[in-house]
Amino acid sequence: MITLTEDLALEQAERADRELKRGRPRGPLHGIPWGAKDLLAVPGVRTTWGAKPFENQMIDETATVAVRLEEAGAVLVAKLTVGALAWGDVWFGGTTKNPWNLEQGSSGSSAGPAAATVAGGAGFTIGTETLGSIISPSQRCGATGLRPTFGRVSRHGCMALSWSMDKIGPICRTVEDTAVVLAAIQGSDGKDGSVIDAPFPWDARRDPRRVRLGYDAEAFAEESDDRAFDQAALETLREMGFDPVPVTLPDLPVADLLFILEAEAAAAFDELTRSGRDDLLVRQIEQAWPNVFRTSRLVPAVEYIQANRARTLLMERFEETMRDVDVYVHPTYGGKTLVATNLTGHPSIVLPNGFRDDGTPASITFTGRLFGEADLLLVAKAYQDETGFHRRHPAL
């Protein structure tokens, strides 16, 4: 936690109680406490972005996500830790820890939201992702984290890192919780031009086996420390009545396109770099924002444009891959999915699929079609209900 929003929380909670007593519930989130990654602006509360240069920053606007959750009756209890300027789990106050192992960081950059959810500090939290910032801490901490389709949730009032890649999504304990939160925060607001009003026909009563399921065969064949957990997840899905078919992802060098993110981030924080205040950031190693911002100023415009042309090709080929399936399952870090889908905008959800010998959770990830969250969450919920790993909690 960076800031306890005590006064605001008490005000919202008292209003929620009054409305419930009058028989006026706002919905399933009415009165539920939640925490915001400290990239989301709330008036009267500092929004630090986890970075020393912005430690006392006050922004006089309310992020659309916070507005919609207040309208749903939810109670904001805290602004939560974020890796400085949305990278990692190190912020100006230290390192956010994994509730399962306090010797280990929680990963990031939605470090606080994932840790707080798993530790029981809030009913749910809101994170953001540009390149794994929901997926990574959720898998580390054993949360259920949803990165929605790019253009599903408004980013108004949220720190910009990469305008063409930033996404906002819920970090929860269960898949169904993510569906409830997504329903509350999704849709256009007239302020973020990238957002469209796509339908979200969530119905938990549908038969999940009607969803066409695939699996990334190449990723499942890779050697990794968690391969046994991954294989067990695939076998469980088959035992549940699914018939997953192999999918082959586009053979394009997706990692080589990531300087798109770095160039956009350098533009977003150009003033910070030129002012010299980037020296105040805690992480000053070679691969940290200060040096990335500086070196990204040297990216030729021609190369940035060529990379985006290749990115467009990736988007087109990825859609071709998804023609025969609605959802596919894959190891969280296996193959190319994590990087590729952050470039293409496809949605993913990560959830725990077992526990290692040291007591820390392993994870599995499902990825869906653009704006196909209803099918994506249906399959993920079926797997989660079958396995029950989300019911285990760390001993605090």
N, C-alpha and C positions, 0 to 999 in steps of 0.2 A: 504494500500500500504506500502511495505517496501522500495522498490527502484524504482524510476522513471527512466526508460531506455530511457531518452530523446534523447541522441546522436544517439543511435541505431535506435530509432523510426523514427527520422527525415531522417536518411540515407535510411531506408527501404521505407519510405513514398515517398521520392523523386524518388527512383528507380521505385516504383509502378506508380507514375505519368508519368514518362518518358515512361514506357512501354505502358501505356494506350494511351498516345498521339500517339505512333507509331502503335496503333492498335494491340497490343500483350497482351491481357488479359490472365492471368494465370488460371482464373476460378472464382467461386463465392466468394472466400475469398480474392481476389486481392484488397489490400488497406484497408481491414477491421482491425481495431485495436483490439488487444487481450491482455489478461493478463495471466501470468503464476504463479501458486502456487509456492512459493519460495522453492520448493524442486527440481526444474528443473534447471540444470546447463546451463549457457550461459557465454562464455568467456568475460572477461573484466567487468563482473557484479557480485557483490557478491551474493553468494547463502547461505543464513543464516539458512535454515531449521527452521526458527522461534525461534531459541534457542540461548541463550546468549553465550554458549561456542563456537558457530560457527558464531557469529555476523559479523565477518570480513572475513569469508571464501571465497576464490576465487578458482574456479575449472576451469581448462583450458581444457574444452571440452564442446561440445554442445549436449544437450539432443536430442535424435532422434525426439521427438515430435516437438521441436523448429525448427530443421532442416526442417522437412516436412512442417511446417506451413510457414516458410520463402519461401520455394520452391513454395508454393501455393499463395504467394504474400501477406500474412497477415503481419501486423505490430505490433511488440511487444512493448507495451507502458509501462508496469510495471511488476515488480515482486511483488506478492501479499501475504498478511499475511497468515500464516499457524500456527495452534496451535503447540507449541514447539515439534519438533520431531514427528509431525503428530498425536497430541492428543488434541482435544478440540479447543477452540477459543482464548486461552490465549497464547500470544507470548511475546518476551522480551520487546516489546513496549507497552503492555497493552492488552485489550480485543477488538476483532473485533465486531462491532455492527450490529444488524439486521436493515436494512433500514426502515422497517415498524414500529419499536419500538426501539428507541435509548437507552432505559433503559434495553434492552435485548441483550445478546450476539447473534452472528450469528450462533452459534454451529460450529462444526468443523469435521475434521481438515482443510477441504478446506474452511476455514472461509472467507478469503479475496475474493477468486474467486466467491463464491455465492453472497456475499454482493455487490461486484463490478459490477457483471452482472445485478443484480436487480436495483441497483442505477443508471445504465446507464453509468458507468465508462468505459466500454469496450463493443465491439460488442459480444464477447464471452470470456470465460476463460477456462483454463485447470486445473482440479483438480485431486486428486488421492484418492483411497479408499482401505483400508485394512479391515475395519469393520464399514462401514457407513459414511466414510469421504466425499463422494460426496452426498449420499442420505440425510444425516442428515442436513447439512447446506442448501441444496437446498430446502428441505421441510420447514425449518425454515424461509428462506428468500423468498420463493415463486418462485424460479428458476426452470428451467427444467434441471434436472441433469441426465446424463447417465453414469452408471457404466457398461462398456463393459464386454464381456466374458474374463476371465483370458486367456491370450495368444493371444488376439486380437491386442493389442497396445504395442510396445516396451517400456521398462522401462529404456533403456540405458540412462545414464546421470541424472537419478532421484534417490534421496535418497532411500536406501533400508531400509524397516522396517521389513517386513516379506516376504522372497523371494517366498514363495509358495502361498501368498495371495494378494500381492500388485497389483493394477490395476490403469490405467490412463484413464481418460475420460473427455468429454466436459461438461461444465456448460453453459447453453444458456438461451435465452428467449422463444424459441419455440422448438418443437420436430424436425421440419424440419431442423432447425439450427444444432441440434446435429447430424443429418444424414450427413449434408454437412461437418462438422468438422471431424466426424468419418471417412468418406471416405478419407479425407486428411491425417490422422495420422495413420491409421491402417496398418498392414502387417509387415512382418519380415524385419530385417535390418542386419542380420548376427552378431548381437552383443548381443541380448537377446535371449538365446536359448529356452525360453519358448514360443516364438511367432511363429505362423504358418500363412501361406497365405491362410486363409479361405475366400471364396467369400462373398461379401456384396452386394447382388442384390437389392439395394434400388430403388424402383419405387413408387413414391407417387400417381401414377394414378391407381394403383391396387385397387380392391374392398376390403376394410378391412374386410368385413363380410365373406370373404372366409377363413379367418384365424380362426382356431379352438380356441375359447376363453373359459377359465375356470375361476373359482373364488375359493378362499380359504374360504370355508364355515365356518370352525372353527374360523378363524380370524374375519370374518364379524359378528359372533355371540358374540364376546367379547364386554364387556362394556368398553367404553372409552369416553373421553370428546368430541372427534370428530366423534362419531359413526353416527350422523345424516348426516354428510358430506359423510362418507363412503357409507352409504346406498343409498344416493342420487346419488352417482356416479354409483353404480351398477344398479340402476333403469334407469339412463340415458342411459347406454350401452344397456339395453334391449329395450328402446324406439328407439334406433338407428338401431335396427334390429339384434343385436347380441343375441345369445342364450347361455349364459355362463353356463357351466356345473360345478358342484362341484368337486373340487380336494381335495385329502387328502394327506398331506405331510407326509414323513416318521416319524414314532414315535421313534425318537432317541434323546438322551439328547444333543442337539447340543451345548448348552451354556457351557457344561462341557468340550468341546473340545477346548475352546478358549485359554487354556494355550499353545497351539501350537503357536499361534501368539506371546504370551508373551515370550516364550522360544526363538523364532527366533529373536524377537526384542532385547532381552538381548544379543544374540550372535552378532547382528549387531552393538550394542553399548557397547560391552564388554570393549573396551579400555577406553571409557568415564567413565564407572563405576569404573574400576581399577585405573584410574588416580585421582579420587576424584573430577573431574571437573563437575560431575553431580550435585554438590552443587550449581552451578551457574544457574541451571534451575529455572525459576520463580515459577512453581508449585511444592511444596514440601509436599503436603498433603499425607495421607496414600495411597490413590489410585491415584498415579501419577507415571510417568516413573522412577524416581530415585529408589523408593522402589520396583516397579515391576521388574526393571532390576536386582536388588539385590536378591530378593526372587526367581526369575526364574532360577538363578544359582543352586538352590537346587532341581530342577525338575529332577527326576531319568530318565535316558535314556530309561529304560524299559517302563515307563509311557508315554514318548513322542512317542515311537514306537507304543505302544498299541493305543494311541489316533489317530495316523495316520492310523492305520488299521481300526478303527471305522469310520474315515473320508472317507476312500475308500468305505466302506459299505454305508455310507450316499450318496456318489456320485452315486453309482450304483442304490440305491433305489430312488433317486431323478429322475434319468433318466427314471425309470419305471413309476413314477408319471407323467412325461411329455409325455408319449407315446400317450395319447389320446387328448392332447391339444398342441398348439403351443405357446400360451401366457396365463398367468392367471393374474387376477387383485386381489389386496389385500390391506388392510389398511397398510400404510407405516411401522408402528411399530407393527402391529398386527401379531399374530402367530409367526412362527419360520423363516419366509422367510429371513429377513435381515441377521441374523446370519448364517443360513444354506447356503444361496447362496454365501456368502463371503467365505465359506469353500469349496463349490462345484465348484465355478467359473462361475455360471450362470449370465447372464446380467439382469439388472433392470433399469427402468427409472422412475423417480418421477416427478410429475408436480402438479401445484396448482389445487385444486378442490373446492374452496370457501374461504370465509373470515369470521373470527370469529367476535364477537361483539366488540372486542378491536381493530379490523382492521388488525390483523395479518392473514396471509394465512394458510389455511389447505392444505393437500395434499393427493394424491392417488398414488399408485405405480403399475406398470406392470412389470412382470418378464417373460422372454422368455427362449427358449431352448439354449443350448450351440451354440454359433456362429449364433444364430437366430435373430440377431438385426434387420434385414429387416422386418420380421413379427412383432416384438416387437414395432418398431417405427411406423409402419403403423397403428396399433391399437391405440397406444397412440396419434398419430397425429389426427386420426379421433375423438377421445374423446376431445382433446384440441380444435380442430376447432369447435366442436359442442357447447362447454361450454364457451370458450372465457375468462376464468379467467386470462390467461397470459397477456391479454391486459391492465390490470389495473396496475398502477405504484404507488409507494409510493410518498407522497408529501414531497419533500426534501427542 
